[in-house]
Structures are given as C-alpha cells and as structure tokens.
Amino acid sequence: MAKPNCSSPGCERESLSYSHFCGQHTSNGQLKRAINKLTEDDLTDVYWDEVELKKILFKNKHFAAGTFSNIDFYDVKFINCGFSDCDFERAVMTKCVFENCELEKCVFTDVTFQESRFSSCRILDGGFNEINIADESVFIDCDLDSCEFSGGIFSETCSISASRFYNNIFTQVSISRASFVKCQFIESRFSKSTLYDSSFIDCHFNTITHDFKLTGPPILCDFNGTVFINTIIPKNFRIWNNFKQRPVDFYGKTVERLLKVNNPDNLKELALVLQHLESFPQINANLLSLDVKELFRRLAADAGHAGNYEAIGEILSAYGRIPEKFRTQTGFFLPPAEGGQGLQQGQAKLNIRVTLDRWTVSQVSTFLSLMNEMEEVLPEGLAHEIEVIERGSFIIQILGSLKPLLAYFQTILDFKKSGYELKLKDLEIESRKIDLESQRRLKHLEVRKAEQDIEKTDLEIYSQKLELMKKIKDHTGYDHLAYSKSKKGKKAEEIAEIMKQEFPILHLRLEE
C-alpha cells in the first residue's frame, strides 16, 4: 500500500506515520502528537524520516517493517522492545540505550552510535554496513547471531564485553584500538578486515576462519590472554599478530617483514608500527631510516616507470606519515631515466618545488598527470621525463630534465603578458580613432597628421610582435607563432593556464 505524500504544497515526499506532512514540513505540535501515538501502540510499517527524537522512552513495544532513516536519536531508551525487518539507514544514535531488546533482520547502514549502550540484547541476521561505533559506546552481555558487519568501524573508545558472536561475518571492518573483554567468537569469519592495536582479553575463538591468501593477514592485534578452543591457528595469523612477545620484539620483527615486502598497500601498516617503535630508545633510528628510504625509493621507482602518477602521490603522502625520527634528511630519489645524460646545449632543467603538507594526494596526481599531458602536446624535441622525486621532512622537489620546458612555460606566460600589453595599446589606438571621429571639426591637416601617428604606432606594435616571435624562436628553437595556432599549441597553453591557476604555490626555477 502506497504511503500518502506530504500535504505541503508542491512537496512530493512521503508523509510521516501519524502525520500529514514529511519530516521537513511537520510542525513541532504535529511531531509531538505523532510521537505520543508512536509510544502508545505496537507499530507495523511505520515510516519516519529526517526528524529528531529526543528523551523518549519506548518500553515493551514491537516495531515491524519500520523505517527510521536519517533520524537523530538523542537520549532515547528502548526497554524490552522488539524490532523486526526495520531499517535505520543513516541514523545517528547519541546517548541511546537498548536494554533486553531483540532485533531481527534489521539493517544499520551508515549509522553512527555515540555514547550508546546495548545491554542484554539479542541481534539476529542483522546487517551492520558502514557503521561507526564510537565515543564510549558499549555492548554488554549481548548475543549477535548470524550478523554481517561490512565496512564498519569499531573505534578505540568503544567497549564490548561478555558478548557472544555466533556465525558472524566481518568484511572490510576496521577494528581500531577497540577492547573486547571475555567475548566469544564462534564460527566467525574475518575477511578483508583490519584489526589494529585491538585487545582481545580472555576471549574465546572457536573455529575462526580467515582469507589471508586473498586479502592479507590482520595486522597488529594483541591476543595476549586470548584462548583459542578447537582452533587451528594459521602460521600467518601468528606471524602478524602478537601472542606472547614483548611489544618491542613484536613491532621490530613486524617492521623487518614489512620492509621486505615490496607492496605499497602495506605502507599504512609500516607507518603505524614505526609510530609504536618511536618510544623504544634501543631502536637504531638512523639505520632503520635508511631501510625505510630504500623501500620508498623502490616503490616510487616502480610507480614512476609505470607512469602511475596516482600511486606516486599515495607513496609521497605515505612517506609524510612516517615518524620524522625514521625519515632521512635527503628524502628518497627516483633513479634517472634509462640512458639519461647531462644537459646538452639548448637544454634546461625544470625545478618545481612544492610544499607537500599543502597538497593532497589528488593534487599531486593531478599535477603529474598535467605534466604528462604537456609532454604529449609539446613541439617535437621538447618531451620531458620526470627524473627525481626528493622528499624531505616537509618539502618535495620534482626535477624534470627537458629541452627547455620552463623556458616554454615562461614563454607562454610572458607572451600572454606581452600580448596583453600590446592589446592595451591597440585599445588606446581604437580610442584615439573614436576621438578623431568625434572631432571632425578639426582642420583636415590636423586630422591627417593624427591618422599618420596612429599608423606609425600600429607599425611599431606589429614590429614588437615580430621581434617577440623572433626572440621566442631563437630561444626555444621552434616557431612559436605557428605552433601556438596549432591544435597542440592551443592545448599546451590551456594546460599551462590550468597549472598556473590550480597550483599558485608552485615555484619554478630554470637551470641552463
């Protein structure tokens, strides 16, 4: 049965249950009456969207096939309530309480739990997609049976204790510094999930499964005090998670393994482990920084040779997350292009210095992509190759050897500047011509003399244009006037203008 539309003129949104208006057009009085009705009855097929529910108590109620999307729940208590086939998409639950509740086949997509508590609840066949369990939210003595957690976040402030997870699937879930105390994970599966710095204290795992071959192992979990019953613990599981080692030994060995794996996907984990090692004085930071630099050099070289500019941006950004203690002063370098030689006569080197802290990965990728586009439209013989990427603590430099790329950039901008100046002179001439037309009362000779002055100025401007074109040709070795009129030339000017507008903090310096 179709739900009625909102009674507000021109609004086609569905009206709320117990209201003739949608969430945006329901008045405070109408909302209060609707809430009173909501708390009185057991409800089926209730529809609520884009409203705020504050300081309400629901006790001994059952909700079936209900929609509670885009709702801000604040200090709402559900005591001895039942939910079946309900949708809480994009809801925010702040300081809410679920006590002795049963939730069956409910969907929590993009829901945020803040300072909320589930106590003695049973959750069956639930879908927790892109949820965020944060800000001291807790699950106490709860049963979660056959639920699927996809893309969710269990943050460091949440606490889960004395709860049971039966036949659950954790897919691409981030469990970061969360605390699981005396919990049971029975026939649960972790797939493509990250378990960073989490504590599983006195927990029981029964036939836990994994997908290490396809997704890589969970990294940096602390399983001290955890009990595995009737479970075969895979070798990878033991290697990448801490069971009985001292923290300094575990993190040290983990760094060694990560440095040997030539995989850019592990750089986030490397930065995280190094942050732990910062606090241990026995670590030789100078020696370790050389190994770190070599890993980043290899990865950047591979990405550079493949022309993968987005990957280069990711690698540069990841290097910025490495603790300064483990970064060398000289940064890391890409090897010169094969067959690269020193500057030849007429060649130049473009130094482009940027502040990485002000650049996003997307900006780095965009800049390098524009450089690549420029290479494709430059006149023959002006193609460039990015040769070196140097990354210090805060600054990167990108150096390109070319046949004069900076001269070309400067030529475009200088030519446009000169062109603007000449255009202003043209406008002055047009203005003077208009003045002459309005002064036809002047003697014929005076008018003729003024017209001759204008013709002389016109010739001077044309001569200046020719001289500018000659200078450009002498400096760059090609006919800029003809090239600038071509399809490639127009594209090159367009790219140069984009770079000038998009990257105003760019510092260009020419070495000849």
PyMOL commands that set and color helices and strands:
alter all, ss='L'
color gray80, all
select helices_A, chain A and resi 28-40+212-215+235-240+247-260+264-277+285-305+309-321+324-326+356-358+361-377+405-437+444-476+480-485+487-502
alter helices_A, ss='H'
color red, helices_A
select strands_A, chain A and resi 43-44+47-49+52-54+57-59+62-64+67-69+72-74+77-79+82-84+92-94+97-99+102-104+107-109+112-114+117-119+122-124+127-129+132-134+138-140+143-145+148-150+153-154+159-161+164-166+169-171+174-176+179-181+184-186+189-191+194-196+199-201+204-206+227-229+348-355+385-391+395-402+507-511
alter strands_A, ss='S'
color yellow, strands_A
deselect
rebuild
show_as cartoon
